[in-house]
Amino acid sequence: MSGRIELVVGVCTKDCASTIRGVLEAVDQGLARFFTGRRALIVVSDGFSSDGTREVAAGVPTRAELAVLPQRGGPGKGMGVRTILEEAASRRAQAIALVDGDLTSIRPEWMELLLSPVLAGASLVVPIYLRHPHDGVITNHLAYPVVNALLGLGVRQPIGGEFALSGKLAEALLASPVFPSRFGIDIFITVTGAVLGGGVVQAALGVKEHESTKRYADPEALLVPMFHQVAGTLFRLLHHFRDHVKKVKGVRDVPQVGELPPVEPAPVPVDEGRLLARFRRLVGERIEGKNTFLGPLAEEVVGLSGLPLDGFRFPVPLWAEAVYRAICAFPSSCDVLGVLEPLWQGRYLAFVRQTKGLPVAEAEQVIRDQLADFSRLRGIVEGCL
């Protein structure tokens, strides 16, 4: 490939043979409809699929130039994104959008919502979706409150998966010494883009549905590895940008393009009994009787592990303080994320039980209400960074 490209849309895939055609068709339609006359390139960065994803993708006819590439440098979504950004940099792209290859709800309009703000001068566009409150397990209970309270960036879904960024920001990301190789790539883009300055915009993309949601019922299949990678990257970034964290005063509003539709997203199945059993087992293995960063919080956590499912609770202040203690202990203390993991699942279980049957808007308010405790306790982190 050669010659300058104005727009690049990158699609990360890993065994997405059943969804990649629909994603590419929506992307190509969006580019043709909203960016007529602009040179565009679609890059499929494939993470070593074994189901024929690359072959399906290469067979999709597109009006935009299409490149189907094996991602460079090993496995992990971060390496897939890096491959896309390197291609974009080599073609001197003005604006780059990133979408996941397992999406089932993508629409052509997403291209306009993501790319137009960058062409108008924004450096970063992050998504905001209408998601079921029991989806976004890491977003709702970790990434959202921490990014708002500690980094002062008022975005609702900082690890949504769909982004757009300027060519200048893409170059800065590629040069960063903390560029992650795996699931931490989304939080890395959001945090780095926010700290480096420039305009940040939220794009309302509507309902997000994707194939990986189906694996949430089995936490160890997807969510636990993702939690470790996202939390580890977030904590590493907070230490890397410690001076910025200390200067944050309040949460800055982020403008939004587009509107979320007045619909109810599909429910996400949650095996509450299995979550409680796993919470109890991990508290017994990793916290009870152990010397961890939790200090006096450990006794309270052990007490909560003895509660029956019908009466289970996990207070937000306890969770917020535990997260902040973990940030302070990271990475010098042994197995910080392994200790935090059962607390995260305990908090999620308590949230599921609290919001089960509530309308989406009411459950959403419960999520947003966490910010009060995360903001009130942020001095814990300021004192240790």
C-alpha positions in Angstrom: 0.0 0.0 0.0 1.2 3.5 -0.7 -0.1 7.1 -0.9 -1.8 9.2 1.7 -5.1 8.3 3.2 -7.4 10.8 5.0 -9.5 8.3 7.0 -8.6 4.9 8.5 -11.1 2.6 10.1 -9.4 -0.2 12.0 -11.3 -3.4 13.0 -9.7 -5.8 15.6 -10.7 -9.4 15.2 -10.2 -12.7 17.0 -12.4 -15.5 15.7 -15.1 -13.2 14.4 -16.0 -15.1 11.2 -19.8 -14.9 12.1 -19.8 -11.1 12.6 -17.0 -9.6 10.5 -19.0 -9.3 7.3 -21.7 -7.2 8.9 -19.1 -5.0 10.6 -17.2 -4.4 7.3 -20.4 -3.7 5.4 -21.6 -1.1 8.0 -18.2 0.6 8.0 -18.0 0.7 4.3 -21.6 2.1 3.9 -20.8 4.7 6.5 -17.7 5.9 4.8 -19.4 6.0 1.4 -22.5 7.8 2.8 -20.9 10.4 5.0 -17.4 10.9 3.7 -17.8 11.0 -0.1 -14.7 12.1 -1.8 -12.3 11.4 1.1 -9.7 8.7 0.6 -10.5 5.9 3.2 -8.8 2.7 4.2 -10.4 -0.1 6.2 -7.8 -2.2 8.1 -8.7 -5.6 9.6 -6.1 -6.5 12.2 -6.6 -10.1 13.0 -5.4 -11.6 16.2 -4.6 -15.1 15.0 -8.1 -16.3 14.3 -8.7 -20.1 13.8 -12.2 -19.8 12.4 -11.5 -18.3 8.9 -12.1 -14.7 9.9 -9.4 -13.4 7.6 -10.7 -15.3 4.6 -14.3 -14.0 5.3 -13.0 -10.5 5.7 -10.9 -10.6 2.5 -14.0 -11.7 0.6 -16.2 -8.7 1.5 -16.5 -6.2 -1.4 -15.9 -2.6 -0.2 -15.7 0.7 -1.9 -13.0 1.9 0.5 -9.6 0.3 0.2 -9.4 -2.8 2.4 -6.4 -4.4 4.0 -6.7 -7.7 6.0 -3.5 -8.1 8.1 -2.3 -10.5 10.7 -1.6 -8.4 13.7 2.1 -7.8 14.5 4.0 -8.6 17.6 2.1 -11.4 19.3 -1.4 -11.9 20.7 -3.6 -9.4 22.5 -6.0 -6.6 21.4 -3.4 -4.0 22.2 -1.1 -5.4 19.5 -4.1 -5.5 17.1 -4.6 -1.7 17.7 -0.9 -1.0 17.4 -0.9 -2.7 14.0 -3.8 -0.4 12.9 -2.2 2.7 14.2 1.1 1.9 12.5 -0.7 1.5 9.2 -2.5 4.8 9.8 0.8 6.5 10.6 2.5 5.1 7.5 -0.4 6.6 5.4 -0.4 9.9 7.3 -4.1 9.5 8.1 -5.9 12.6 9.5 -8.5 10.6 11.5 -8.6 7.0 12.7 -11.6 5.1 14.0 -11.4 1.8 15.9 -14.3 -0.7 16.1 -14.5 -4.2 17.4 -15.0 -7.1 15.0 -17.6 -9.0 17.1 -20.2 -6.2 17.0 -23.7 -7.1 16.1 -25.2 -3.7 16.6 -22.9 -1.5 14.5 -24.6 1.0 12.1 -23.2 3.1 9.2 -24.0 6.2 11.2 -21.3 5.3 13.7 -18.7 6.4 11.2 -20.0 9.9 11.1 -20.4 10.1 14.9 -16.8 8.9 15.4 -14.8 10.5 12.6 -16.6 13.9 12.1 -15.5 15.4 15.5 -11.9 14.6 14.7 -12.1 16.2 11.3 -13.6 19.2 13.1 -10.6 19.4 15.5 -11.1 17.0 18.4 -8.2 14.8 19.3 -10.2 11.9 20.8 -13.7 10.6 20.5 -14.9 8.0 23.1 -18.1 6.1 22.8 -21.2 6.2 25.0 -23.7 3.4 24.5 -27.0 2.4 25.9 -26.0 -0.9 27.6 -27.8 -3.1 30.0 -26.6 -2.1 33.5 -25.3 -5.7 34.1 -23.1 -5.4 31.0 -19.9 -3.3 31.2 -18.8 -5.0 34.4 -15.4 -3.5 34.5 -16.5 -0.2 33.1 -19.3 0.5 35.5 -17.5 -0.4 38.8 -13.9 0.4 38.1 -13.0 2.4 34.9 -15.8 4.8 35.0 -15.5 6.0 38.7 -11.7 6.0 38.7 -11.4 7.9 35.4 -13.9 10.5 36.6 -12.7 10.9 40.2 -9.0 10.7 39.8 -8.4 11.9 36.2 -11.2 14.5 36.1 -12.5 13.3 32.7 -16.3 13.1 32.6 -16.7 10.2 30.2 -19.2 7.4 31.0 -17.6 4.5 29.1 -13.8 4.9 29.0 -13.2 1.3 27.8 -16.0 1.0 25.3 -14.0 -0.4 22.4 -14.9 2.1 19.7 -12.8 5.2 19.4 -11.7 7.9 17.0 -8.4 9.8 17.3 -6.4 12.3 15.4 -3.2 11.3 13.5 -1.2 13.4 16.0 -2.7 11.5 19.0 -2.0 8.2 17.2 1.6 9.1 16.9 1.8 10.0 20.6 0.2 6.7 21.6 2.7 4.7 19.5 5.6 6.6 21.2 4.3 5.9 24.7 6.4 3.7 27.0 3.3 2.2 28.6 1.5 1.1 25.4 -0.2 -2.2 26.5 -0.4 -5.4 24.5 -3.8 -6.7 25.6 -7.2 -5.6 26.9 -5.7 -2.5 28.6 -5.5 -0.8 25.3 -8.9 0.9 25.6 -8.2 2.5 29.0 -4.8 3.5 27.7 -6.3 5.4 24.8 -8.8 7.2 26.9 -6.4 8.2 29.7 -3.4 9.1 27.5 -5.7 11.1 25.2 -7.2 13.0 28.2 -3.9 13.7 29.9 -2.1 14.9 26.7 -4.7 17.5 26.1 -6.8 18.4 23.2 -10.6 18.1 22.8 -12.4 15.0 23.9 -15.9 14.2 22.6 -18.4 11.5 23.5 -20.2 9.9 20.6 -23.6 8.4 21.4 -23.6 5.2 19.4 -26.9 3.7 20.6 -27.1 0.2 21.8 -24.0 -1.9 21.9 -24.3 -5.6 21.5 -21.4 -8.0 20.8 -20.7 -11.7 20.8 -18.3 -11.6 23.8 -21.2 -10.5 26.1 -22.4 -14.1 25.9 -19.4 -15.2 27.9 -20.1 -13.0 30.9 -22.0 -15.8 32.6 -18.7 -17.6 33.0 -16.4 -15.0 34.6 -13.2 -17.0 34.2 -13.7 -17.3 30.4 -13.3 -13.6 29.6 -13.9 -11.1 32.4 -11.3 -12.2 34.9 -8.4 -11.9 32.4 -9.8 -8.7 31.1 -10.1 -7.3 34.7 -6.5 -8.0 35.4 -5.3 -6.4 32.2 -7.5 -3.4 32.3 -7.0 -2.7 36.1 -3.2 -3.3 35.7 -3.0 -0.9 32.8 -5.2 1.7 34.6 -3.1 1.5 37.8 0.1 1.8 35.8 -1.2 4.8 34.0 -2.2 6.5 37.3 1.4 6.2 38.5 2.8 7.2 35.1 0.6 10.4 35.1 0.8 11.0 38.9 1.5 14.7 38.5 -1.7 15.1 36.5 -3.8 13.2 39.1 -2.6 15.5 41.8 -3.6 18.6 39.9 -7.2 17.4 39.1 -9.9 19.5 40.6 -13.4 18.2 39.9 -14.7 16.5 36.8 -14.7 18.3 33.4 -17.7 18.0 31.2 -17.2 16.3 27.9 -19.5 17.3 25.0 -21.6 14.7 23.2 -22.6 14.2 19.6 -25.6 12.1 18.8 -28.4 11.0 21.1 -29.1 7.6 22.8 -32.3 6.0 21.7 -35.2 5.5 24.1 -35.1 1.7 24.1 -34.3 -1.0 26.6 -31.2 -3.0 25.8 -31.2 -6.8 26.0 -30.6 -8.2 29.5 -27.4 -9.9 30.4 -27.5 -13.3 32.1 -25.8 -13.4 35.5 -25.4 -16.6 37.6 -25.6 -15.1 41.1 -25.1 -18.3 42.9 -21.9 -19.0 41.0 -20.6 -15.5 41.6 -21.2 -15.8 45.3 -19.5 -19.2 45.5 -16.5 -17.8 43.7 -16.4 -14.7 45.9 -16.4 -16.8 49.0 -13.7 -19.2 47.7 -11.3 -16.4 46.7 -11.8 -14.4 49.9 -10.9 -17.6 51.8 -7.9 -18.3 49.5 -6.5 -14.8 49.1 -7.7 -12.6 52.0 -8.7 -14.4 55.1 -5.8 -14.7 57.4 -3.4 -13.1 54.9 -1.3 -9.9 55.2 -2.6 -7.8 52.2 -2.8 -4.2 51.3 -6.5 -4.2 52.5 -5.4 -3.8 56.1 -8.4 -3.2 58.4 -10.8 -3.7 55.4 -10.0 -7.4 55.2 -12.1 -8.2 58.3 -15.1 -6.5 56.8 -14.7 -8.4 53.5 -14.4 -11.7 55.3 -17.6 -10.9 57.1 -19.4 -10.1 53.9 -18.4 -13.4 52.4 -20.4 -15.2 55.0 -23.7 -13.5 54.0 -26.4 -15.6 52.3 -27.3 -14.7 48.7 -30.7 -13.2 49.7 -29.0 -10.8 52.1 -25.8 -10.2 50.2 -24.3 -6.6 50.1 -21.0 -4.9 49.4 -21.0 -1.2 50.2 -19.6 1.3 47.6 -17.4 3.1 50.2 -15.7 -0.2 51.0 -15.1 -0.9 47.3 -13.8 2.6 46.6 -11.3 2.5 49.5 -10.1 -1.0 48.5 -9.5 0.2 44.9 -7.6 3.2 46.1 -5.5 1.1 48.5 -4.8 -1.2 45.6 -3.6 1.7 43.4 -1.3 2.8 46.2 0.1 -0.7 46.6 0.5 -1.3 42.9 2.9 -2.7 41.6 5.2 -3.1 44.6 2.9 -5.3 46.7 2.5 -8.9 45.8 -0.6 -9.9 43.8 -2.6 -6.7 44.3 -4.9 -7.5 41.4 -5.5 -11.1 42.7 -6.6 -9.7 46.0 -8.8 -7.0 44.4 -10.5 -9.4 42.0 -12.9 -11.1 44.5 -13.9 -7.7 45.9 -14.7 -6.5 42.3 -16.9 -9.5 41.8 -18.5 -9.0 45.2 -19.3 -5.4 44.4 -20.8 -6.5 41.0 -22.9 -9.2 42.7 -24.3 -6.7 45.2 -25.1 -4.3 42.3 -26.9 -7.0 40.4 -29.0 -7.8 43.3 -29.8 -4.2 44.1 -30.8 -3.3 40.5 -32.4 -6.5 39.3 -35.7 -5.6 37.8 -35.1 -1.9 37.8 -35.6 0.2 34.6 -32.3 1.0 32.9 -32.4 4.7 33.9 -32.7 3.8 37.6 -29.9 1.3 37.5 -27.8 3.8 35.6 -28.3 6.3 38.5 -27.0 3.7 40.9 -23.8 3.4 38.9 -23.4 7.2 38.7 -24.0 7.6 42.4 -20.7 5.8 43.1 -18.8 8.9 42.1 -19.7 10.6 45.4 -17.7 8.0 47.4 -14.9 7.8 44.8 -14.5 11.6 44.8 -14.7 11.9 48.6 -12.0 9.3 49.1 -9.6 10.4 46.4 -7.2 11.9 49.0 -6.0 8.3 49.7 -4.4 8.2 46.3 -3.2 11.7 46.3 -1.3 10.9 49.5 0.6 7.9 48.0 1.4 8.7 44.4 
